[in-house]
Amino acid sequence: MNHIAETINELFDGGLPIKLTAYDGSAAGDLSSEFGMEILNPRGLAFLLTAPGDLGLARAYVSGDLALHGIHPGDPYPLLSLVLEKTDFKRPGPRETIDLVRTLGASNFVPPKPPPQEHLPAWRQRAENVRHLSGRALGALPWTRHSPERDADAIHHHYDVSNTFYEYVLGPSMTYTCALYPTDDATLEEAQAAKYDLICRKLGLEPGMRLLDIGCGWGGMVRHAAKHYGVKALGVTLSREQANWAQRAIKADGLDDVAEVRFSDYRDVEAGQFDAVSSIGLTEHIGVANYPSYFGFIKGKLRDGGRLLNHCITRPDNVSRASAGAFIDRYVFPDGELIGSGTIVTAIENTGLEVQHHENIRVHYGKTLTAWNKNLRDNWDACVNEVGLGTAKVWGIYMAGSRIGFERNNIQLHHVLATKTVDGSSGYPLRHTF
């Protein structure tokens, strides 16, 4: 009896709004839809059944056991958007689970080995920690969550994919954070330059000032601030590939005397004071429990009256779990944590910094991701040749899924501007000037 597609379709209230087919010849859902999913083999079915939701779908798709029809793999947004908008997954109870096992077979509920693109889950990371004990005190243990060693491994997993791949996807700016569109029809490059310029203005940068950019990526902020605002800028990143690329770009721009990017943990930045600190897209990697020490570190690096600009992806509330989600944790940002902007503001204020301005630029990230997906699609063959089909697929669904999250206000992007205020003196103007 052909039943796989029908059985899976029944797990969604009202059924799927796309055509679902399976290797047993079954079909269900909207058979007239231009979009479709095809379960190609038993392993694909097992991925879907043993990890319901985005993780199982990603495993099956990345491994080549699930096909998506009617879309380009570099931009599966149309299909994903339709499915997320029109469906509601019904998590089966104990009785329904027993019926599923009887219908589909117990062998399909044995988890297959995940694709090689998948990072170790949190429980496996903890298990691996045991092997490093060797009589060491827990506080000195490497590979605990957000230790320098494990943070470096997480950054390596995501950012050291290939500089060439990132050049295809991110474009000439090599900026992997939310852009700021000055007009609706602005290009990605114009929007990334506008983002850097806004941050420079928020920080009140002037010639001769010292800027520290933590988690500097490929050095876009460092180079923009040095070139257009005359500051002396230092950037640090845990990605060796990023640092090497940035150092070459700095030299090509003739900024060697005023701009520097180091392959280094921010915690290793030597003593000294800066007029401004920018943290653009790093707080997501820090871990909520480490906010006090992180913002305390920044406060210690700022001169009296100095400014911090924190740019961070957030939840739309302050009660949801900090987890970034199973798919994001395994395939994109290992150990990433997202929390509401109120939690970040509270952490900054509890450190003793004074928050001066707070802004949500969520809608700009949807547009940014749209542009990145287009770049991936336009350069698909080159990207596949550079990183392999599985990794290219990961990026296609990751960026399209993230775009949906920003468009539907499931995630946001916040700027928080703060000053190191001493004895009531912040040096901040009567009104914002940016």
TORTI-876447 format. One line per field, with one value per residue (C-alpha): y, x, z; residue in one letter; residue number from 1. Coordinates in steps of 0.5 Angstrom, whole numbers. Each point is the difference from the previous one (the first is absolute). Example, Ala and Ser with C-alpha at 12.3 -4.5 7.8 and 13.67 -1.06 7.14 Angstrom:
2
v	[-9, 7] .
u	[25, 2] .
w	[16, -2] .
resn	[A, S] .
resi	[1, 2] .
END
This chain:
434
v	[0, 7, 4, 4, 7, -1, -1, 5, 5, -2, 3, 7, 4, 0, -3, 2, 6, -3, -7, -5, -7, -6, -5, -5, 3, 4, 7, 5, 8, 5, -5, 7, 4, 2, -2, -7, -4, -7, -5, -4, -6, -3, 4, 6, -2, -2, 7, 3, -5, 1, 7, 3, 8, 4, -5, -6, 3, 3, -6, -4, 6, 1, -7, -1, -4, 5, 4, 7, 1, 7, 4, 2, -4, 7, 3, -4, 5, 0, -8, 1, 7, -4, -6, 4, 5, -5, -6, -2, -6, -5, -3, -7, -3, -7, -3, 4, -2, -8, 1, 3, -5, -6, 4, 2, -6, 1, 0, 7, 2, -1, 6, 0, 3, 7, 4, 2, 7, -1, 3, -4, 1, 3, -7, -3, 6, -1, -7, 2, 4, -6, -2, 6, 0, -3, 2, 7, 5, 1, 7, -1, -5, 2, -2, 2, 5, 7, -2, 3, -7, -1, 7, -1, -7, 3, 6, -4, -5, 6, 5, -4, -3, 4, 7, -1, -3, 6, 5, -3, 0, 7, 4, 5, 2, -6, 2, -6, 4, 4, 6, 6, 2, 8, -1, -6, -1, 1, -5, -5, 3, 7, -3, -3, 7, 4, -5, 1, 7, 0, -3, 5, 5, -3, -1, 7, -2, 6, 0, -2, -5, -7, -5, -7, -5, -6, -6, 4, -5, 2, 7, 4, 4, 1, 2, 5, 3, 1, 3, 4, 3, 0, -5, -5, -6, -7, -6, -7, -7, -7, -2, -1, 1, 6, 3, -2, 3, 7, 1, -1, 5, 5, 0, 1, 6, 3, 0, -4, 6, 1, -7, -7, -6, -6, -7, 0, -1, 7, -2, 0, 7, 4, 5, 7, 4, 2, 6, -5, -8, -3, -7, -2, -6, -4, 1, -6, -5, 3, -4, 4, -3, 4, 7, 2, -1, 2, 7, 0, -1, 5, 5, -1, 2, 6, 7, 4, 3, -6, -3, -7, -2, -7, -3, -7, -4, -1, -3, 4, -2, -1, -6, -5, -5, 3, -6, 2, -7, -7, 2, 6, -3, -6, 3, 7, 3, -5, 2, 7, 3, 5, 4, 6, 7, 2, -6, 3, 7, -2, -3, 6, 4, -5, 1, 7, 3, 5, -2, 6, -3, -6, -2, -6, 0, -7, 1, 2, -7, -3, 4, -2, -7, 0, 3, -5, -6, 4, 0, -8, -1, 4, -3, -7, -4, 3, 0, -8, -1, 4, -3, -6, -1, -2, 7, 4, -3, 1, 8, 0, -2, 3, 7, -1, -3, 6, 5, -3, 1, 7, 2, -3, 3, -7, 3, 8, 4, 5, 6, 2, 6, 1, 4, 0, 5, 2, 5, 1, 3, -4, 5, -2, 6, 3, -4, -6, 3, -6] .
u	[0, 3, -1, 6, -2, -7, 3, 4, -5, -4, 5, -2, -7, -3, 5, 6, -1, 5, 1, 3, 2, 4, 4, -5, -4, -5, -2, -4, -1, -2, 2, -1, 5, 6, 4, 2, 4, 2, 2, 5, 2, -1, 6, -4, -6, 4, 3, -7, -3, 6, 1, -7, 1, 5, 6, -3, -2, 7, 4, -5, 1, 8, 1, -3, -6, -5, -1, -4, -3, -2, 5, 8, 4, 3, -6, -6, -3, -7, -1, 2, -4, -6, 1, 1, -6, -5, 2, 0, 3, -4, 5, -2, -2, 2, -6, 1, 7, -1, -5, 6, 5, -5, -2, 7, 4, 5, 6, -2, 1, 7, 4, 5, 7, -1, 4, 7, -2, -3, 3, 0, -6, 1, -1, 6, 4, -1, 2, 6, 2, 0, 6, 4, -1, 7, 0, -1, -5, -7, 2, 6, -3, 0, -6, -5, -5, 3, 7, 5, 1, -7, -1, 5, -2, -7, 2, 5, -6, -4, 5, 6, -5, 4, 1, -1, -7, -1, 2, -5, -6, 2, 2, 6, -1, 1, -5, -4, -4, -7, 1, -4, -4, 0, -6, -4, 4, 7, 5, 3, 7, -4, -4, 7, 3, -6, 0, 8, -1, -6, 4, 6, -5, -3, 7, 1, 7, 5, 7, 5, -5, 2, -6, 0, -4, -2, -1, 2, -1, 3, 2, -6, -1, 7, 2, -6, 1, 8, -2, -6, 1, 8, 0, 5, -4, 2, -5, 1, -3, 0, 0, 7, -3, -3, 6, 4, -5, -1, 8, 1, -6, 3, 6, -3, -4, 7, -3, 6, 1, -7, -3, 1, -3, 2, -1, -1, -6, -2, 1, 8, 0, 5, -1, -2, -6, -4, -4, -6, -1, -4, -3, -4, -3, 4, -4, -4, 6, 2, -6, -5, 4, 6, -3, 2, 7, 0, -3, 5, 6, -3, -1, 7, 3, -4, 3, -5, -5, 1, -5, -3, -4, -3, -3, -3, -6, -5, -7, -6, -1, 4, -3, 1, 6, 7, 1, 1, -4, 3, 1, 4, 4, 2, 1, 1, 2, 2, -1, -4, -5, -5, -4, -4, 3, -3, 5, 6, -2, -1, 7, 3, -3, 2, 7, 0, -1, -5, -5, -1, -4, -3, -2, -3, 2, -4, -3, 7, 3, -6, 2, 8, -2, -4, 6, 5, -5, 0, 8, 0, -5, 4, 7, -3, 5, 6, -3, -1, 7, 3, -3, -4, -8, -2, 3, -2, -7, 1, 1, -6, -5, 3, 0, -7, -3, 3, -3, -7, 2, 2, -6, -5, 3, 2, 7, 3, 6, 2, 5, 1, 4, 3, 6, 5, -4, 5, -3, -6, 4, 0, 2, -7, -3, -7, -3, 2, 4, 0] .
w	[0, -2, 6, 2, -3, 3, 7, 0, -3, 6, 5, -2, 1, -6, -4, -4, -5, -4, -4, 4, -3, 3, -3, 1, -5, 4, 0, 4, 2, -6, -6, -4, 3, -4, 6, 3, 5, -2, 5, -4, 4, 7, 3, -2, 3, 7, 0, 0, 5, 5, 0, -2, -2, -3, 2, -3, -6, -1, 2, -6, -5, 1, 0, -7, 3, -1, -6, -1, -6, -3, 3, -1, 5, 1, 2, 3, 3, -4, 2, 7, 1, -3, 5, 6, -1, -2, 5, 7, 2, 5, 5, 0, 7, 3, -3, -7, 0, 1, -6, -4, 2, -2, -7, -2, 3, 6, -4, -2, 7, 1, -1, -6, 1, -1, -7, 1, 0, 7, 6, 7, 4, 7, 3, -4, 1, 8, -1, -4, 6, 5, -4, 1, 8, 1, 7, -1, 4, -4, 0, -4, -5, -7, -5, 5, -3, -2, 2, -4, -3, -2, -2, -5, -3, -1, -3, -5, -1, -3, -3, -2, -6, -5, -2, -7, 2, 4, -5, -5, 5, 4, -6, 0, 7, 3, 6, 3, 4, -1, -5, 1, -6, -1, -6, -2, -6, 3, -2, 5, -1, 2, 5, 4, -1, 3, 6, 1, 0, 5, 5, -1, 1, 6, 3, -1, -4, -1, -3, 5, 4, 2, -2, 2, -5, 4, -5, -6, -5, -6, 2, -3, 6, 1, -7, 0, 6, -1, -8, 1, 8, 1, 6, 2, 0, 2, -1, 3, -3, 2, -7, -3, -7, 1, 3, -6, -5, 4, 1, -8, -1, 5, -3, -7, 3, 2, 7, 3, 5, 3, -1, 3, 0, 5, 0, 8, 5, 2, 8, -2, -3, 4, 6, -3, -1, -6, -2, -3, 0, -6, 1, -6, -1, 6, 6, -3, 1, 7, 4, 5, 6, -2, -2, 7, -1, -8, 1, 7, -5, -5, 6, 2, -7, -1, 3, 4, -5, -5, -4, -1, -6, 0, -6, 1, -2, 5, 2, 0, 7, 6, 3, -6, 1, -2, -5, -7, -2, -2, -8, 2, 6, -4, -7, 0, 7, 5, 7, -2, 4, -1, 5, 0, 0, 7, 3, -4, 2, 7, 0, -3, 5, 6, -2, 1, -7, -1, -6, -5, -6, -2, -7, -3, -8, -1, -6, -3, 1, -4, -6, 2, 0, -7, -3, 3, -3, -7, 0, 2, -5, -6, 2, 2, -5, 3, 7, -1, -3, 6, 6, -2, -2, 7, 3, -5, 1, 8, -2, -5, 6, 5, -3, -3, 7, 4, -5, 2, 7, -1, -4, 5, 6, 3, 0, 0, 0, 5, 1, 7, 1, 7, 3, 6, 4, 6, 6, -5, -6, -6, -5, -4, -4, 2, -5, -5, -6, -5] .
resn	[M, N, H, I, A, E, T, I, N, E, L, F, D, G, G, L, P, I, K, L, T, A, Y, D, G, S, A, A, G, D, L, S, S, E, F, G, M, E, I, L, N, P, R, G, L, A, F, L, L, T, A, P, G, D, L, G, L, A, R, A, Y, V, S, G, D, L, A, L, H, G, I, H, P, G, D, P, Y, P, L, L, S, L, V, L, E, K, T, D, F, K, R, P, G, P, R, E, T, I, D, L, V, R, T, L, G, A, S, N, F, V, P, P, K, P, P, P, Q, E, H, L, P, A, W, R, Q, R, A, E, N, V, R, H, L, S, G, R, A, L, G, A, L, P, W, T, R, H, S, P, E, R, D, A, D, A, I, H, H, H, Y, D, V, S, N, T, F, Y, E, Y, V, L, G, P, S, M, T, Y, T, C, A, L, Y, P, T, D, D, A, T, L, E, E, A, Q, A, A, K, Y, D, L, I, C, R, K, L, G, L, E, P, G, M, R, L, L, D, I, G, C, G, W, G, G, M, V, R, H, A, A, K, H, Y, G, V, K, A, L, G, V, T, L, S, R, E, Q, A, N, W, A, Q, R, A, I, K, A, D, G, L, D, D, V, A, E, V, R, F, S, D, Y, R, D, V, E, A, G, Q, F, D, A, V, S, S, I, G, L, T, E, H, I, G, V, A, N, Y, P, S, Y, F, G, F, I, K, G, K, L, R, D, G, G, R, L, L, N, H, C, I, T, R, P, D, N, V, S, R, A, S, A, G, A, F, I, D, R, Y, V, F, P, D, G, E, L, I, G, S, G, T, I, V, T, A, I, E, N, T, G, L, E, V, Q, H, H, E, N, I, R, V, H, Y, G, K, T, L, T, A, W, N, K, N, L, R, D, N, W, D, A, C, V, N, E, V, G, L, G, T, A, K, V, W, G, I, Y, M, A, G, S, R, I, G, F, E, R, N, N, I, Q, L, H, H, V, L, A, T, K, T, V, D, G, S, S, G, Y, P, L, R, H, T, F] .
resi	[1, 2, 3, 4, 5, 6, 7, 8, 9, 10, 11, 12, 13, 14, 15, 16, 17, 18, 19, 20, 21, 22, 23, 24, 25, 26, 27, 28, 29, 30, 31, 32, 33, 34, 35, 36, 37, 38, 39, 40, 41, 42, 43, 44, 45, 46, 47, 48, 49, 50, 51, 52, 53, 54, 55, 56, 57, 58, 59, 60, 61, 62, 63, 64, 65, 66, 67, 68, 69, 70, 71, 72, 73, 74, 75, 76, 77, 78, 79, 80, 81, 82, 83, 84, 85, 86, 87, 88, 89, 90, 91, 92, 93, 94, 95, 96, 97, 98, 99, 100, 101, 102, 103, 104, 105, 106, 107, 108, 109, 110, 111, 112, 113, 114, 115, 116, 117, 118, 119, 120, 121, 122, 123, 124, 125, 126, 127, 128, 129, 130, 131, 132, 133, 134, 135, 136, 137, 138, 139, 140, 141, 142, 143, 144, 145, 146, 147, 148, 149, 150, 151, 152, 153, 154, 155, 156, 157, 158, 159, 160, 161, 162, 163, 164, 165, 166, 167, 168, 169, 170, 171, 172, 173, 174, 175, 176, 177, 178, 179, 180, 181, 182, 183, 184, 185, 186, 187, 188, 189, 190, 191, 192, 193, 194, 195, 196, 197, 198, 199, 200, 201, 202, 203, 204, 205, 206, 207, 208, 209, 210, 211, 212, 213, 214, 215, 216, 217, 218, 219, 220, 221, 222, 223, 224, 225, 226, 227, 228, 229, 230, 231, 232, 233, 234, 235, 236, 237, 238, 239, 240, 241, 242, 243, 244, 245, 246, 247, 248, 249, 250, 251, 252, 253, 254, 255, 256, 257, 258, 259, 260, 261, 262, 263, 264, 265, 266, 267, 268, 269, 270, 271, 272, 273, 274, 275, 276, 277, 278, 279, 280, 281, 282, 283, 284, 285, 286, 287, 288, 289, 290, 291, 292, 293, 294, 295, 296, 297, 298, 299, 300, 301, 302, 303, 304, 305, 306, 307, 308, 309, 310, 311, 312, 313, 314, 315, 316, 317, 318, 319, 320, 321, 322, 323, 324, 325, 326, 327, 328, 329, 330, 331, 332, 333, 334, 335, 336, 337, 338, 339, 340, 341, 342, 343, 344, 345, 346, 347, 348, 349, 350, 351, 352, 353, 354, 355, 356, 357, 358, 359, 360, 361, 362, 363, 364, 365, 366, 367, 368, 369, 370, 371, 372, 373, 374, 375, 376, 377, 378, 379, 380, 381, 382, 383, 384, 385, 386, 387, 388, 389, 390, 391, 392, 393, 394, 395, 396, 397, 398, 399, 400, 401, 402, 403, 404, 405, 406, 407, 408, 409, 410, 411, 412, 413, 414, 415, 416, 417, 418, 419, 420, 421, 422, 423, 424, 425, 426, 427, 428, 429, 430, 431, 432, 433, 434] .
END
